[in-house]
Amino acid sequence: MFQTIDSAKLPLQWKGTGESLWSYAELMVNALWFYADCKFMDGLDTISSTFLLSRSSQISDLLNQPKITIRSIYLVSPPYINRTASWSMNPLVKLSVGRLKNEESESNIEIYELADGSKYYSSYGVQSDEGITNIKVLYS
């Protein structure tokens, strides 16, 4: 989802083995992503860290890390998700997944509930919970 090129790599040896620092990354597709503000307990130290996540399953991965506490998550959404003319970054208060049924098929759908009470959906054209079953909360 995110990509970068070798010339964007910073020549700093600040990180550990197998880790690199990059001056920028590119979003490869016009898809939503998550900005997770976290704190990381490293022995006696607490370190602030920000994760740029391309999949909702990565939020679950963070929640399962005992040394990481999520302070806040923001949904960064393109116009086709937020129904505006531009990208938007909003506080995410709840992330759920459910099953969307229509006449021809059944598929998974993600529901993003924002701090202002509005909801966005991962499936184009869906604007309410109507027709969505088996809703399970992944993050709140």
N, C-alpha and C positions, 0 to 999 in steps of 0.2 A: 504494500500500500504506500509506504514512504520509500523513497529511493534517494540516493545521493551518488556523487561521482568521486573518484579518487582525489581530484584536485581540491575538493572541499574538506578533505581530512586535515585536521590540525596536527602539527608535528610535536605535540606536547606528550610527555610521558606521565601525566598526572594520574591516569586511571590504571587499573590492574591489567594483568595479562588477558588477552582476548577482548579487551575493551578499547574503543577508539573515540576520539572527540571529533565532531564534524561542525563546520561553520554554518551549514544549512542542510535542509532535506527538502525534497519535492514530493508533493502529494500527486501520486500517479493517476488517480481516477477521481472523478467528481462525486465522491462519496463522503458520508459523514464520518466523523472520528471523535475521539474523546480526549479531553485534557484533564488529567488526574493530578491534583495537588496532594502530595503525600508527605508523611514524615517517616523516616527510616531510623530505627534504633540500631546503632552500631556499637555494641558494648555499652559504654557509659555515655556516648554521644548521641544526640538526636540531630539528624540531618534532614533538611528540607529537600525534597526531590519532586520533580515534575515528570510525569510519564505522558507521552503522546501515543495513544492507543488506536489502532485501526479496526479492532473488533471488540464487540461487547464481551466476549468470552475472556478477554484479557482483564476486564474489571474483576471477574470471578477469580482469576489467577492472583491478582493483587490482594483480594479479600482473604485468600488462603495463605498468604505469607504472614507468619506470626510477628515478624519484625517490622512490618509495614502497616501504618494506619492511614486510611484515606481521610483527608480533611474535607475535600470537596471534589466534585467531578463536574465538568462542563461538557455539554454537547455542542460540537462544532458542526453545523449543518448547512448544506448547500440549499439554494433557492427551491429546488423541487421538493425538499423535505419540509422546510419552514414556511413555504408558501409566500415568500417575499421576493424582491428583486436581487437580493444579495446574500452572501454568507452571513451566518449569525452564530454567536457564541453565548450560550445561556446556561445557568446553573441547572444541573440535572438532580432532581430529588428522588426519582424512582425510575428504574428500568425493569420492564416486565417482558415476558415472552408468552405468546399464546398461539393458537391455531386459528387460521382464517379459512373459512369454507365459503366457496361460491358454487355455482351450478356445475362448473367444469373441473374444479380441482380443490385441493386442500394444501395449505402450506404454513410454515412458521412465519410469525410476524413479531417484530419487536415494537414495544410501546415505550415512548420516552416522555415522562412527565416532568415538566419544568417548574421552577420555583414560582412562577406567576400563575400556575394552575393549568396552563395550556398543555396539550399533548400533541406529539408528532408520532408518525407511524412509519415503519420501514418499507411498507408496500405503497406504491404510488396510487393515489386516488382515495385511500382510506382516510376518513376524517373523524371517525368515532369508534368506540369499542363494540358497536353493534356487529354481530356476526363473528366475534372473536370468542373462542372457548378455551378452556384449560389454561387460563392466565396464571402465570407463576412469576412472583417477584424475584428478580436476580440481585437487585441493589436498591436500597432505600436508606 
